[in-house]
Amino acid sequence: MGERLAIISDIHANLPALDAVLEDARRQGVERLACLGDVVGYGADPAACVEAVRSVCAFTLRGNHDHGLFEDTDRFSPPARRALEWTRRNLPPAGSSWLRRLPSRREEGDTLHVHGSPRDPIHEYLYETEARTAAREGPGGPTARKLAECFREVRRVCFVGHTHRPGVLTEGLAWHSPRPPGDRFRLGLQRAIINVGSVGQPRDRDRRASYVIFDGREVLFRRVPYAWQSAMDRILSNPALDRWLALRLEQGV
Ligand code: ZN
């Protein structure tokens, strides 16, 4: 068994969720942490989340929201755009320049890490429904071609975030939905793209924070309860942040 690496993603400025995950990872005895991006956006505590991720993660990648801080925000929904504009005004310069320098991919041996997809690391989504769509369309279809292009970038395994929905996509076009908190997926001969889910804004109707621990052979899916009401209150008491961004935390959507 190799080093145990905790992989977190999509914190989205949710400090109670981040604190709970970091505490869980400590209790699980992980040796190193990595973050696949979207440290900011949506939530009320961007500066504190940037500080915490910066100090504990061995590497952090650039998510589309981190990227959006320094680009124009046209492609974001109005609530996401307003949250980014508020975040820009409320990040200390050190945090902001750290975010600006984040790389978009990281390779460690035969493991690739990105925020979105292996072929488009910042922006592209890979949804669980695409395995079925690709199988239905057949090998010449657009979804099958997209997934084939993604797997071409993967030597053995690729970790992603971005959709906020954890699970495993294999190159044989099967999707494995984890049954947390202790579900394990063992890497086999097939290459796999593994979505670690979201710490700060899960969207699979389970409001607990999501992350994984990887030991080089096996992926352990963790779900961690946290004080979601306090994350909600922090958003609701901030006039720059849309109410929906708080309400969705309760439902996990
Ligand atoms: Zn995100």
Boltz pocket constraint, residues with backbone or C-beta under 6 A from the ligand:
constraints:
  - pocket:
      binder: B
      contacts: [[A, 10], [A, 12], [A, 37], [A, 38], [A, 63], [A, 65], [A, 162], [A, 163], [A, 164]]
      max_distance: 6.0
